[in-house]
């Protein structure tokens, strides 16, 4: 159940980010994908280190959202640095 919730949260955050701050060379699909990866990764990490037990807790919702936004920010900052 948790992975489904994290995936949906990541997709929602990615879609909103793609609408608010569109990226022409990359597109909305990449933004959504990066946010899904961030939400799922931080969701697993939070449960693995014992920050929360259930997705129904406040941290179970907040950490994947912050993970999606954080991974998207890192992606956008570093994306231009590795292009030739």
N, C-alpha and C positions, 0 to 999 in steps of 0.2 A: 504494500500500500504506500509506503514511504517514497519509493522510487517514482511511482506514478504521480504523486503530489509534487515532488521536486521537479519532475519533468514538466508538468503543467505550469508550475510557478516560473520556471526558467523560460518556457515558451511565452508566457504572458509578459514577463519582464522584457524579453527580447523583442517581442512585437511592439510593445510600447516604446522601447528605445529606438527601434527602427522607424517608427512614425515620428517621434520627437526629434531625433537627430539622425536623419538618413545619411547613409554613406553611398555615394554613387559608384565607386569602383567595386565595392564588395557586395552590397545589397542587403536586404532584410533577412534573407534566408541564412546567411552567414552570421548575422547578428543574433538571430534566434538560436542557432546551433551553438554558438559560443556561450550564450546565457544558459542553455540547457546543460551543457557540460559543467559550467561553474556551479549551478544549483545542485546538480547531482553529486558532484565531487565534494562540495562543502557539506551537503546533507549527510553523505556517508562518513566524512571525517568527523563531523560533530557527534554522530552516534557512536563511532568507533572509540573516540577518546572519552565518551561518557558525559557529554554536556547535557544531553536530554535522552529520554527513553522513548518518547512517542512523538509522532508528527503533530499530534494535537496540542502539544505544548507551545508556548510563545516562541521559544528558541527554535523549535521545529519548523516554524514558518519564517522567522526572522533570519536565521543563518543562511538558508538557501537563497533568499532574496539578496542578502549582502554578498554572497558568493557569486551570484550571477552578475551583479553590478560590478563587483571587484574584478572578476575575470574579464568582463567586457572592457573595463577601463584599462587594464593591463594590455589587452589585445590591441586596443586602439592606439595606445601610446607606442607600443613596440612594433606595430605593423609596418610603419614606414621606415623604420631603422634597418630592417633586414632585406628590403627590396634593393635590387641592383639597377 
